[in-house]
C-alpha cells in the first residue's frame, strides 16, 4: 500500500475565491473586496463578488465532491461573514451558512478541515492597522472562540492560517496582494510577529473550547532540492530550506524557519536575532510561549521547488533550469521531487504528522466539442507529484493526507478568472460545473488509496 489506511484524500478551496454573495446576508467588507475595487490591481477588473456562487450552490458542490469520492474537504471561513466589523456583533446568517456546509459535508461522509484564515481580513480591522496593530491577536482569538463554540463539536481538524508567507510577503512587503502595502523591514517583522501571536491565540482558544480536535497550520515556501542524493548535496539543500535570507533580499519573508521555528520549536532561529537586529520587533517571553502552543500536525502548501548547491566559499548557487523546462499556465516550474524533499526535510526538523494542504496547477482548460474537459497535463502533474509523495510515505514519514488545489476553478487573486486550477471546470457566466478528466482520475486514486499510481 502506498499510503496509510484512513489517508485523508481531499480537495481545498478558500472563501473569497469561491463563495461569492459578497454583499449578502450581513457579510462585512474585507481587504480583497476593497483591493479588487482599485483600478489595475486585478486582471481585467475581476472581483470575487460572485466567484463560483458557492454560497448558494454548496449542496451541489458537496454532491459533486461525493461523486468524486472525496474523503476530506479543506475550506476556509470568511471572517467578515461571521464578524462583519471583525469583532463585536456576530452575523447569524454567516454562522448558519457554515453550519449548513459542515452538516452537508458530514451527511455525505466528507471530513471537514476548517481553515480559520485564508487572507480575507475584515476591512474594518485593516483600517485599524491590521497585522501592525498589536491587538490583532485578541481580535483573532475572539473570532476563533466563536468558531470553536459553534463548530468544534462537528469539526475535528482546524488549520489556523493559510500561507502566512503570502499574507506578509505579498500583501505587506511586495505590495502585490491585498492590502497592497510596501512596509519597511521593521514593520514587516512586526506584522509577522503579530500574525504568529494570533496563531497562538487561536490554538489556545481551540484547546480551551474543544475536545478531541487536531490543530495545525498551512504555510508555504519553494522547496530546496539537492542537485544529487549525495549526503553533501542533501545537507546543502536542507540548510537552504531552513535558512534566513538578508533583509535586502525580496524573499526574506519566505523562509520556512521564520514562521515554523517559533511555532514548533519555541523561538525564532538564532540567526534571526543576528541578521535582523536592526529591525526586530518587541519580543516578550510570553509572546513566544503563546506562539508555541502545541500542534497536532503540520500542513504545507507545496507547488514547486528549486535546485541549490554551494560554491567553494559556502555561498548558495542556484543552477539554471534547463532550456524548455516544464511549467504550468501560471509559469510555475513543474518539480515533482518537491513533494519528496519538502515533507522529508520538514518531518526531520519538526517531527509532526504531515499533510500536503495544497498542491496543483493551472492549465489551459477548455470545454471540448464533446462537452468534456480533457486535461491530461493535470493528470500527469498529479501522478508525478503523488509518486514522490508516496516515496516519502514509504520511507517512514508520518504522512496523513493530501489536498488537491483546487476542487474547482475559481478567483485566482490578482490573476482573476484567467487561471484554472480546478479538478472541476466552472463556466463563470452560467455557473455550470463540469468534472474534468482529472476529477475522474483522482477518484480512482482515492478508491485504490494510491495503489493505481
N, C-alpha and C positions, 0 to 999 in steps of 0.2 A: 504493500500500500504506500502510495507516495505521500499521503497526508494523514494526520491523525483522525481517529473517529471523532465525530461531533465537530469537525472543522467548520468554521463559520465562512461559508461561501456567500459573499454578499455583493451588493452594489451600493454606491454612495451618491448623495446629492447635497445641495446646500439651499437654504431657504430662499435667499434673494434670487438665486439662479433659476428656480423652478416655480415658486408659489404663485407669483402674480398677486392679484387682489391687494395691490399696494395701498389703495386709498379706501379699503372696505372694512366694515365691521370694527371700527375703532382703532385700526392699526396706526401707530405713530410713524413719523418720518425717520429715516436713517441716513447715514452718510453716503450710501451708494445711490439712493434715490436722489439725493442732493447733487452728488457728483455727476450723475447722468444728465442733470439739467444744465450743466456747464458746457458751452459750445466747444466742440472739437476734442472732447475728452474721450468719447466713446465712438466706436466705428459707426458711421452713418447716423449718429444721434440715437442709437438704440437705447432702450431702457428695460428695466425689469418689472415695469408696472403690470404687464400681463404675463410675460415669460411663457411658461408651459401651462399656466392656469391650473396648477396642481391643487391650489386651494379649493377649487370647485370640482376637480376631477380625481381626487385622491383615491376614491374607491376603484375607479377604472385603472389607475396606476398600480394599486396594490393587486388587483386581479391579474394585471399583466405580469407583475413580479411572480405571482403564484404560478402562472402559466410557464414562466421561465425556470421554475424550480428554485428560485432564490430562497436561501435559508436565513439571511440576515440583511437588514436594511439600515444603513447609516444615513441619518438625516440630521439637519440642524434646525434649531428653533430660532425664529426671528424675535430677537429681544424686544423690539418696538411693537410687536404684535401682542406681547404679554404685558409690558410696561410701556405705554405709548410715550411717556416722558422719560423713560429709562429707570425711574424709581417712583415710589409712591403709589398712585392709583393703578389698580390692576384692570386689565381689559378682559372681562369674562368671555367674550366671543373668541378671543385669541386662545385663552386657556382651553376652551371647549374644542377648538379645531384640533389641537394636538392630542387631546383625549380621544377624539374620534379617529384620528390617524393611527394612534397606537393600538386602539381596540381593533381596528380593521386589520392591522398587521398581525396581531396575536390570533385573531379569528382565522387567519389564513396560514398559521404556523410559520410566520416570519418573525424572527427575533429582532426587536428594535434596539438599535445602538444610537443613543441620543447625543448629538454634539451640541454643547451649550452655546458656543460662539463660533460662527463662521463668517467673520468680517463685517457684519452689518450692525455697527454700533449706532444706537439711537442718536439722532441728530441733536437732541436737547443735551445729551451728555458731551457730545463733541463740542458744543457751544460753551461748555463749562471747562474745556481744556482736554477732554478725552483722556487719553493714556498719560498725559502730562499732569493730570490732576491726581494728587495722592489719595484722594477719596475714592478713586475708581474701584479699588479692591472692595470697599464697602458696598458700592453700587452693584458690583458683580456678585458679591456674596448675597445681597438681598434678592437679586434675580435668581440665583441658583437655589436659594432657600425655597422660593416659590415652586421652581421646577421639581425639587426633591419632594416637597409636600404633595404636589399634585400627581406626579408621575412615578415616584420612587417605588410604589408598590408593584407597578406593571413593568417598568423598565429596569433591567438588571445590568446594563452596560452604559456608562456615561463617559463621554470624552469632553474634557473641559474646553480646549481651544484648538481650533484648526490652524495649522501653519502660522505660528507666531512670527516666524521669519518674514512672511509676506505682510502680515499686519504692520510690522515695524519697518521692514526694508522697503517694500513697495509703496506703502501708504505714508510713511513719515520720514524716510531717508531719501529715497529716489523720487518720490512725489508723483508716481505714475499710476497709483491706485488711490481710491478714496482714503482719506480726505484730501490727498494731493499736496501734502506738506513736504518741505525740504528742510528738516531741522538740523541744528548743529549736532556734532557728535555727543556733546554733553546731554542735550535734550533727548537724543535717540537712546542713549544708555539709560537715562532716567525713565523714559517711556517703557523700555524693555524691563526694567526692574519693577515698575508698577504692574505691567502685564503679568510678570511672574508672581507677584504678590496676589494678584487677582486669581490666578490659577490656584494658588494655595488656599485662598479663602473658599473657593468653590469646592475643593476636595474636603475641607473641614466641614462645610455646610452639608455636603452629601453624607459624610460619615455620621454626623450628628443626627440626621433626619431619616436615614435609610438603613434598612437591614439587608444584608446579603446582596450588596451591589458591588460591581467591579468598576474601577475608575482608572482612566488613562488620559493621555494627551496625544495629539496627532501633529507633530512638527514635520518639517521637510528640509531637504538640502540635497544638492547633487552629490552622488556617491563617488568617493575617491577610489579608483580602480587600479590595482597594481598592473604594471606592464608585463609581468610574468608571475608565476606562482612560486618563484624562489623566495626564500624566507626574507631576504633583504628587501626585495621589491614589495612584498606584502607589508612589511613593517613601515616602509615609507608611506604607502597608501593609508595605512591605519593612522599614522601620525598626522598626515594632512587632513584626514576626515575630521579629526577632533581638534585641530589646531585653530588658533585665533589669528585673524589677519589684522594688520595695522589699520588705524583709523583712516588713513589716506587711500585705502582700497574700498571701492564701492561694495564689495562683497563681505565687509567685515561683520555685518549682522546675520550672515547666512551660516555662521558656524553652528555645528551641532552642539558642541560643548557649552557655548554661551548660554543656551537655554536648558539643556538637559543636565549638565553637571549640578547647577544649584537645585534643580528639581529632584534629582535622584541621588546625587552624592552629597548634597547638603551645603555646597559652596560653589562659587564661581571658580574656574580654573585659576591656579596661582598666577599664570601669565596674564590673566585679566587685570590684576592689580598692578602689574608692571607696565604693560604696553598702553593701557588706557588710563594711567594715573592722573593725567591732566584733564580728564573728562568724567571721572567717576561720580555716580550719584551717591547720595547718602544711603549707606547700607547698615542697618541695625541688626544685631544678633537675632532679635525677634522676627525680623523680616526673613532671614534665612531659615529659621525654624518653621515659619508659616509656609514658605515656598516649598520646603522639602517634606510636605505631608506624604506619607507612604502611598505609592501607587500599586495597582494590581497588574497592570500591563502597560506596555509601550506600543503606541502606534507610530507609523512613519509613512508619509506620503512620498513614494519614490517613483519617478518617471524616467530618470536617466542618470548618467554619471560621466566621469572624465578620467582619462588615464593620467597618472602622475608618477614621476620618478624624481631623482635629485642629481645634481652635478657633484663634482669633486669638492665643492665648498659647502655642501649640505643644503644648497638652495633648491627649492622645488623647480622642476622642469615639467612642462605640460606638452607632451608630444602632439604634433599637429594631427588632426583627424585625416584619415586617408581621403584622397580625392574621390568625390562622389559618394561620401559616406551616407548611409541611410538616415532619413529624418522624417518627422511627421509633418502634417499640414501646417502646424504652428511653428515649424522649423526647429523642433526639439530633436536632438540626436537619439537614435534608437540604440540602446546599450543594454541588452537583456541581462548581462552579468551584474548589473547594479542590484538586481534582486537576489543575488547571492552574497556579494560583498557587503552590501548595506546591512541586512539582517545579521550577518556573521559578526561584523565589527560592533554593531550596537548591542548585540547579546553578550559579547565578550566583555564589554565595558560596563553595561548596566544590569545584566542578569535578571531581566524582567521578561515574562511571557510576551510574545511579539505578534503584532498584526501589521500587515500591509493595509493601511487605511485608505489609500488611493493609489491606483495605477491604471494607466490607459493612454489613449492617444486620440488626436484629432485627425480625421480623414476627409477626403473629398467624397462625401457620400451623396448619392442621388437615388431617387426612386426610378428604377429602370422601367423599360417598356412593359415588362411583365408584372409591374406593380410591386416588385420586391426590391429590397436594398441589399445589394451584394457587396460585401466589404471583406474580401479575402486578406487584405493587408492588415486589418484589425485582428482577424483570427490568427494570422501568423505572428503578429506582435504579442498577443496574449500567450500564445503557445510557447514562444521562445522565453518570455519572462517567467512564466509559470514553471517551466523546466528548471530554470535557475533557482527559483524559489523552493522547488521540491528538493533540489540538491542541498540547500541549506537545511531543510527539514530532516533529510536523511542523515545529516551529519550531527544530529542531536540538538539543534537549536529548537527551543520551545516555541514553535510557531502555532498560533491558534486560529488564524483566519486571514482572509483576503477579500478586499472590497474593490471591485472594478469601478473605475471612474469613466463613465457615469451610467446610471440607469438609462437616461435619455438625453438627447441633445438639449442644450439649454443656453442661457445667457452667459457667455464666456467673458464676463467682466469687461475690460476695455476693448476686447475683440467683438463685443456684442453678439449677434447671432451668426457671425461669419465663420465660426469654427464648430465642428460637430464632434463631440466626444462620446456620444451615447451608444449603447447597445440597441437602443430604440430610436428610430427616426421620428422627428416631430415636424409636421408642417405647421409653421407658426401662424399662417393665415386661417387654417381650418382647425388646428389643434389635433389633427388626425395623427395617431401613433401607428408606426409600422415597425414590427420587430425585424431587425436586420439579421443577416445570416449569422453574424457573430453571437446574437442572442440565443439562437438555436444551438450553436456550437458550445456556448458556455453552459447551457442546460445539460448537455451530455457530459461535460467535465464535472459538473456538480453531481449528476447521477452516479458517476463512476468514482467520485472522490479523487479525481485526478488520474485514475488508472489508464484512461484513454490517451493521455498525453504522450 
